[in-house]
């Protein structure tokens, strides 16, 4: 599953998105985050990425903290703060929660 946040207008070096998104997960084990700088013309500028295991997060039911972002060579270039909560679905399989 994938989603794109709204552009953080006037975000500068420390943008705040403050968005909430819900995902249905079944056997996913990792979360991938990519941060891009929106460009007026041409392709958006790649700022950083992270792929993190979510297994411990699922076991704990949540994660609140920073995830380091790296450039394409693996050099740390920043971080993103996430607040993640895991909930078990309720009701019969296939039913909407």
C-alpha positions as CSV (number, residue, x, y, z in Angstrom):
1,X,0.0,0.0,0.0
2,X,1.2,3.5,-0.7
3,X,0.1,7.0,0.0
4,X,1.4,10.5,-0.6
5,X,1.0,13.3,1.9
6,X,0.0,16.8,1.1
7,X,2.8,19.2,0.3
8,X,4.1,20.9,3.5
9,X,3.8,24.5,2.2
10,X,6.6,26.7,3.6
11,X,7.9,23.6,5.4
12,X,11.5,24.7,5.2
13,X,14.1,22.4,6.9
14,X,11.6,21.1,9.5
15,X,8.3,20.4,7.7
16,X,5.3,19.2,9.7
17,X,2.7,17.1,7.9
18,X,0.5,16.1,10.9
19,X,-1.5,13.6,8.7
20,X,-3.1,10.4,9.7
21,X,-3.3,7.4,7.3
22,X,-4.7,3.9,7.9
23,X,-3.3,0.7,6.3
24,X,-4.5,-2.8,6.4
25,X,-1.6,-5.1,7.0
26,X,-1.4,-8.9,7.0
27,X,2.1,-10.2,6.5
28,X,4.1,-7.0,5.9
29,X,7.3,-6.8,7.9
30,X,8.8,-3.5,6.8
31,X,7.8,0.1,6.3
32,X,9.4,2.2,3.6
33,X,9.4,6.0,3.8
34,X,10.6,8.4,1.1
35,X,10.8,12.1,1.4
36,X,10.7,14.3,-1.7
37,X,10.9,18.1,-2.2
38,X,8.1,19.2,-4.4
39,X,9.5,21.1,-7.4
40,X,7.4,23.6,-9.5
41,X,8.9,22.3,-12.7
42,X,10.3,18.9,-13.5
43,X,10.8,16.0,-11.2
44,X,10.5,16.3,-7.4
45,X,13.9,16.3,-5.6
46,X,14.7,13.1,-3.6
47,X,15.6,14.1,0.0
48,X,15.9,10.8,1.8
49,X,14.5,7.3,2.5
50,X,14.2,4.6,5.2
51,X,13.2,1.0,5.2
52,X,12.5,-0.2,8.8
53,X,11.3,-3.5,10.3
54,X,7.9,-3.1,11.9
55,X,8.0,-6.4,13.7
56,X,8.9,-4.9,17.1
57,X,6.4,-2.1,16.6
58,X,3.6,-4.6,15.9
59,X,4.6,-6.7,19.0
60,X,4.5,-3.5,21.2
61,X,1.3,-2.3,19.5
62,X,2.8,1.1,18.6
63,X,5.9,3.1,17.8
64,X,6.6,6.8,18.6
65,X,10.0,8.1,17.6
66,X,12.5,9.1,15.0
67,X,13.5,7.1,11.9
68,X,16.8,8.1,10.2
69,X,16.6,8.9,6.6
70,X,19.5,8.1,4.2
71,X,20.4,9.3,0.8
72,X,20.9,6.8,-2.1
73,X,24.4,6.0,-0.9
74,X,23.3,5.2,2.6
75,X,24.6,8.4,4.2
76,X,22.2,9.7,7.0
77,X,20.7,13.0,5.8
78,X,18.0,13.6,8.3
79,X,15.1,12.0,10.2
80,X,11.3,11.8,10.3
81,X,9.3,11.5,13.5
82,X,6.5,9.0,13.3
83,X,3.7,8.0,15.6
84,X,2.3,4.5,14.6
85,X,-0.4,2.5,16.3
86,X,-1.4,-1.1,15.5
87,X,-4.9,-2.3,16.1
88,X,-6.3,-5.8,15.5
89,X,-9.4,-5.9,13.3
90,X,-12.7,-6.6,15.0
91,X,-15.6,-8.7,13.7
92,X,-15.6,-11.6,11.2
93,X,-12.8,-11.8,8.5
94,X,-13.5,-9.5,5.6
95,X,-15.8,-7.3,7.7
96,X,-15.0,-3.6,7.9
97,X,-13.9,-2.5,11.4
